[in-house]
Amino acid sequence: MNVTRFDEAPEYFPANHFLMRCVRLQGQEAGPAESLWLGVSTLAPGERRALRNRSDRPAQLLLAMPFARPASR
């Protein structure tokens, strides 16, 4: 198993993700993975998205994203 410490996780910058910090824990630049990558997005207080953080503290979301499958022929 590949271990990525949260404070050492590589940051990535998806389009239209403002006032957020996004890091990868597994897969992509964080290390090997076979079927999906794991990441954590931290939203700044008051940031409005489909989820809204109404508190005065950051909210963290765990992402489990499958790798794109090759197109079938």
Secondary structure, 3 states (H helix, E strand, C coil): CCCCCHHHCCEECCCCCCCEEEEEEECHHHCCCCCEEEEEEEECCCCECCCECCCCCCEEEEEEEECCCCCCC
